[in-house]
């Protein structure tokens, strides 16, 4: 395994957090079931820390909406240290 050192002025360079919501068919693994209406979910205490113990929340982060059958089905609201995802 090769390792390389990244250098950047961004304190969290190369670090990310992702959540995936998917339900793959057990009969046909290339088929996805429709996403259920999950109403609203809030993730609290959503924080990352760098090597200097500086805390960073999701506010200002790149946000990706969830798409189901070519339709955007979520509305994401990042807070200082929380993220709310609403099914629309």
C-alpha positions in Angstrom: 0.0 0.0 0.0 1.4 3.4 -1.0 0.9 6.5 1.1 1.3 10.1 0.1 1.3 13.3 2.1 -1.3 15.9 1.1 -0.6 19.5 1.8 -3.2 22.2 1.6 -4.3 25.3 3.3 -7.7 23.7 3.8 -7.6 22.1 7.4 -9.8 19.2 6.4 -8.3 18.5 3.0 -8.9 15.0 1.8 -11.5 14.3 4.6 -15.2 13.9 4.0 -18.3 12.4 5.5 -21.0 10.8 3.4 -24.3 9.1 3.9 -25.9 6.9 1.3 -29.5 6.0 1.2 -30.3 3.2 -1.2 -32.2 -0.1 -1.4 -31.0 -2.4 -4.1 -33.2 -5.2 -5.3 -32.0 -8.6 -4.2 -33.5 -10.1 -7.5 -31.8 -7.6 -9.8 -28.8 -5.8 -8.3 -28.9 -3.1 -10.9 -32.4 -2.1 -9.9 -33.1 0.3 -7.1 -36.4 0.6 -5.2 -38.0 4.0 -4.8 -36.9 6.0 -1.8 -39.4 6.0 1.0 -40.8 9.3 2.3 -38.7 9.6 5.5 -40.2 13.1 6.3 -37.4 14.9 8.2 -34.2 13.7 9.8 -31.8 15.9 11.8 -28.2 14.8 12.5 -26.9 16.7 15.6 -23.4 17.1 16.9 -22.2 16.9 13.3 -18.6 18.1 13.8 -15.1 17.3 12.6 -11.9 18.3 14.3 -8.4 18.9 12.8 -5.1 18.0 14.3 -5.2 21.3 16.3 -8.6 20.4 17.8 -10.3 23.1 15.8 -13.9 22.2 15.2 -15.8 22.4 11.9 -19.5 22.0 11.3 -21.3 21.4 8.1 -22.3 25.0 7.5 -20.6 26.1 4.2 -19.8 22.5 3.2 -20.7 21.2 -0.3 -24.2 19.8 -0.1 -25.5 17.0 -2.4 -29.3 16.5 -2.7 -30.8 13.0 -3.1 -32.1 12.2 -6.6 -34.7 9.5 -7.2 -35.7 8.7 -10.8 -34.1 12.0 -12.0 -36.1 14.0 -9.5 -34.5 15.8 -6.5 -36.4 14.4 -3.4 -34.6 16.1 -0.5 -34.0 19.6 0.8 -30.8 19.8 3.0 -30.3 22.5 5.6 -26.8 22.6 7.2 -26.5 24.3 10.5 -23.5 25.2 12.6 -23.2 21.7 14.0 -26.3 19.9 12.5 -27.7 18.9 9.2 -31.5 18.5 8.5 -32.6 16.5 5.5 -36.2 16.8 4.5 -38.0 14.6 2.0 -39.9 16.9 -0.4 
